[in-house]
Amino acid sequence: MSPDGTVSSLPDTTLDQLKSIVGENGFIDNATDATAYLTDWRGQYRGTCALVLRPNTTEQVSNIVKICAEHKITVVPQGGNTGMNGGATPAVDSNAVLLCLGRMNKIRKLDTLNYTATVEAGCILQTIQDIADEEGRLFPLSLGAEGSCQIGGNLATNAGGVSVLRYGNMRDLVLGLEVVLPSGEIWNGLRSLRKDNTGYDLKHLFIGSEGTLGIITAATLKLFPKPKSYQTCFAAINGLDEVVELLARARQVSGDRVSSFEMITRPPLDFALKHGPNLTEPLSEPSDIYGLIEIASSDPTDESLEQFLERGFEDGLITDAIIAQSEGQRSALWKLREYLPEGEKEEGASIKHDISVPVSSIPAFVRKAIPAVTDYMAKIRPVYFGHVGDGNLHFNFAKPTDMADDEFFTHKDAINHIVLDLVAEFEGSISAEHGIGQLKRDSFLHYTPNLDINLMRQLKAALDPHGIMNPGKLL
Ligand SMILES: Cc1cc2nc3c(=O)[nH]c(=O)nc-3n(C[C@H](O)[C@H](O)[C@H](O)COP(=O)(O)OP(=O)(O)OC[C@H]3O[C@@H](n4cnc5c(N)ncnc54)[C@H](O)[C@@H]3O)c2cc1C
């Protein structure tokens, strides 16, 4: 099946076997209903598959994978399909089984004393946040797609988001996993221990593996005490050096309780204000660079943000700022941040990079990379923002307003080269949080040392000797 309605297929007997595992409500075998599953969020990739399967138990996943292993049928796992790199979209000529985990959405156990939740892979991230919140706990992973991405996808991409500075990325938030291996065997690594030094830590193999080593079916997640107060501000900052200086100060003054430090530059904010519903200019005068800064505290009277802002004004680092006075104001400021990817998408074609460099190198990197790209294409529009607290920038470029999309994309490789060579020069990462998928596979192979790639290929061959798991992604 493909989005344009053409049919690619496996033998009827195999299809029937697979369908019978999941029952009537668990499969899609017509192109119309399958379309949404065969295109990615950014609309960059369109794939084909033989069948969409929507199992609702680990045993069903295991039985499906056993049949696929026997017949060497490829398997593409898919969660909420919000990934940025086409990792969940099958290839254009694929006969894969597209395995969607959305019906595996049970909370298996909530242990508030152990500060853990054991959940199935298809749980929506926001549902887990809400369930933890109701029990006075916090599950801190937070990102713009949290209303539709799934915890299995978050694990498979080692998702980051806006709270990494304080709580770490997905890898840091997991104690155990359950995984269906490429053989169909179920690996039960669902431990809920904070100390366990018994050999290799196998769960880490699957986190960030983008569905190439197995299907994650459940996870035991770490919960945290729910903060009693959030102090949130939107500040106009004088320049890039000042952003980095303010970040260091905020960490110091708050005793490292900064939960988010997001940098927003003017062009993506303009796109969000232009395209987003009910978004308003946060400060009276426009500025080139802003910080959305949040301190999470267990003390409701904590005033460290105000002190930090006062010093920032005195020292000329900040020119204007607003502190959220209510939960409504706080959420309005966050809506601006969350709408940036959508606003950019609505503005039109752009060439995107999700990069990281050491925090202290951000100003020098930006000062070198922007002119390097604008020297190449004068009217290109730099659109960068991101999780500056983690050294992670979404370092994107919107097409010149008078250039056609097709023409713009003929420059994609050249622009990628300019940016990623500089990322390498600054000892950064070409993919800070979105993973590799199909989009960055060639860059990944180019910029990663041979020994790293060889070790990864050996691991892949050991776990998935027939290469059935999400082929063409990552490696
Ligand atoms: C508006 C917006 C904002 C975003 N902001 C952020 C952000 O701040 N930080 C960030 O890190 N990402 C961000 N993303 C990207 C995306 O949301 C994350 O990558 C997310 O973790 C993907 O989850 P998903 O369930 O949608 O996975 P999918 O897109 O369905 O899949 C992603 C990859 O994981 C694999 N996979 C999915 N489920 C499983 C499973 N159960 N077992 C094995 N493999 C599996 C797929 O094969 C694919 O390779 C954003 C996306 C959008 C649209």
The ligand as an SDF file (V2000), in Angstrom:
LIG
                    3D

 53 58  0  0  0  0  0  0  0  0999 V2000
    6.1170   20.2260   17.1820 C   0  0  0  0  0  0  0  0  0  0  0  0
    7.2180   19.2420   17.4910 C   0  0  0  0  0  0  0  0  0  0  0  0
    8.1330   19.5370   18.4970 C   0  0  0  0  0  0  0  0  0  0  0  0
    9.1590   18.6280   18.7990 C   0  0  0  0  0  0  0  0  0  0  0  0
   10.0320   18.9350   19.7980 N   0  0  0  0  0  0  0  0  0  0  0  0
   10.9890   18.0470   20.1320 C   0  0  0  0  0  0  0  0  0  0  0  0
   11.9040   18.3340   21.2000 C   0  0  0  0  0  0  0  0  0  0  0  0
   11.8790   19.3930   21.8130 O   0  0  0  0  0  0  0  0  0  0  0  0
   12.8140   17.3870   21.5140 N   0  0  0  0  0  0  0  0  0  0  0  0
   12.8900   16.1900   20.8500 C   0  0  0  0  0  0  0  0  0  0  0  0
   13.7400   15.3620   21.1890 O   0  0  0  0  0  0  0  0  0  0  0  0
   12.0560   15.9140   19.8170 N   0  0  0  0  0  0  0  0  0  0  0  0
   11.1240   16.7950   19.4510 C   0  0  0  0  0  0  0  0  0  0  0  0
   10.2730   16.5130   18.4070 N   0  0  0  0  0  0  0  0  0  0  0  0
   10.4570   15.2600   17.6250 C   0  0  0  0  0  0  0  0  0  0  0  0
    9.5840   14.0710   18.0900 C   0  0  0  0  0  0  0  0  0  0  0  0
    8.4600   14.4890   18.7790 O   0  0  0  0  0  0  0  0  0  0  0  0
   10.4060   13.1290   18.9590 C   0  0  0  0  0  0  0  0  0  0  0  0
   11.4340   12.5690   18.1940 O   0  0  0  0  0  0  0  0  0  0  0  0
    9.5760   11.9840   19.5860 C   0  0  0  0  0  0  0  0  0  0  0  0
   10.3880   11.3340   20.5510 O   0  0  0  0  0  0  0  0  0  0  0  0
    9.0760   10.9710   18.5730 C   0  0  0  0  0  0  0  0  0  0  0  0
    8.0910   10.1520   19.1770 O   0  0  0  0  0  0  0  0  0  0  0  0
    6.9640    9.4250   18.2870 P   0  0  0  0  0  0  0  0  0  0  0  0
    6.1630    8.5640   19.1900 O   0  0  0  0  0  0  0  0  0  0  0  0
    6.2310   10.3900   17.4800 O   0  0  0  0  0  0  0  0  0  0  0  0
    7.9030    8.4990   17.3840 O   0  0  0  0  0  0  0  0  0  0  0  0
    7.7940    8.2070   15.8140 P   0  0  0  0  0  0  0  0  0  0  0  0
    7.9600    9.4570   15.0340 O   0  0  0  0  0  0  0  0  0  0  0  0
    6.6010    7.3830   15.5240 O   0  0  0  0  0  0  0  0  0  0  0  0
    9.0960    7.2910   15.6180 O   0  0  0  0  0  0  0  0  0  0  0  0
   10.3870    7.8240   15.8060 C   0  0  0  0  0  0  0  0  0  0  0  0
   11.4200    6.6820   15.6890 C   0  0  0  0  0  0  0  0  0  0  0  0
   11.2590    5.7550   16.7540 O   0  0  0  0  0  0  0  0  0  0  0  0
   10.9360    4.4480   16.2630 C   0  0  0  0  0  0  0  0  0  0  0  0
    9.9340    3.9020   17.1920 N   0  0  0  0  0  0  0  0  0  0  0  0
    8.7380    4.4470   17.5150 C   0  0  0  0  0  0  0  0  0  0  0  0
    8.1370    3.6930   18.4500 N   0  0  0  0  0  0  0  0  0  0  0  0
    8.9670    2.6530   18.7160 C   0  0  0  0  0  0  0  0  0  0  0  0
    8.9000    1.5190   19.5850 C   0  0  0  0  0  0  0  0  0  0  0  0
    7.8760    1.3300   20.4040 N   0  0  0  0  0  0  0  0  0  0  0  0
    9.9410    0.6590   19.5850 N   0  0  0  0  0  0  0  0  0  0  0  0
   11.0080    0.8450   18.7760 C   0  0  0  0  0  0  0  0  0  0  0  0
   11.1160    1.8880   17.9280 N   0  0  0  0  0  0  0  0  0  0  0  0
   10.1080    2.7740   17.9040 C   0  0  0  0  0  0  0  0  0  0  0  0
   10.4510    4.6620   14.8430 C   0  0  0  0  0  0  0  0  0  0  0  0
   10.6930    3.5200   14.0310 O   0  0  0  0  0  0  0  0  0  0  0  0
   11.2840    5.8550   14.4110 C   0  0  0  0  0  0  0  0  0  0  0  0
   12.5640    5.4360   14.0110 O   0  0  0  0  0  0  0  0  0  0  0  0
    9.2520   17.4160   18.0760 C   0  0  0  0  0  0  0  0  0  0  0  0
    8.3260   17.1120   17.0720 C   0  0  0  0  0  0  0  0  0  0  0  0
    7.3240   18.0100   16.7730 C   0  0  0  0  0  0  0  0  0  0  0  0
    6.3380   17.6420   15.7150 C   0  0  0  0  0  0  0  0  0  0  0  0
  1  2  1  0
  2  3  1  0
  2 52  2  0
  3  4  2  0
  4  5  1  0
  4 50  1  0
  5  6  2  0
  6  7  1  0
  6 13  1  0
  7  8  2  0
  7  9  1  0
  9 10  1  0
 10 11  2  0
 10 12  1  0
 12 13  2  0
 13 14  1  0
 14 15  1  0
 14 50  1  0
 15 16  1  0
 16 17  1  0
 16 18  1  0
 18 19  1  0
 18 20  1  0
 20 21  1  0
 20 22  1  0
 22 23  1  0
 23 24  1  0
 24 25  2  0
 24 26  1  0
 24 27  1  0
 27 28  1  0
 28 29  2  0
 28 30  1  0
 28 31  1  0
 31 32  1  0
 32 33  1  0
 33 34  1  0
 33 48  1  0
 34 35  1  0
 35 36  1  0
 35 46  1  0
 36 37  1  0
 36 45  1  0
 37 38  2  0
 38 39  1  0
 39 40  1  0
 39 45  2  0
 40 41  1  0
 40 42  2  0
 42 43  1  0
 43 44  2  0
 44 45  1  0
 46 47  1  0
 46 48  1  0
 48 49  1  0
 50 51  2  0
 51 52  1  0
 52 53  1  0
M  END
$$$$
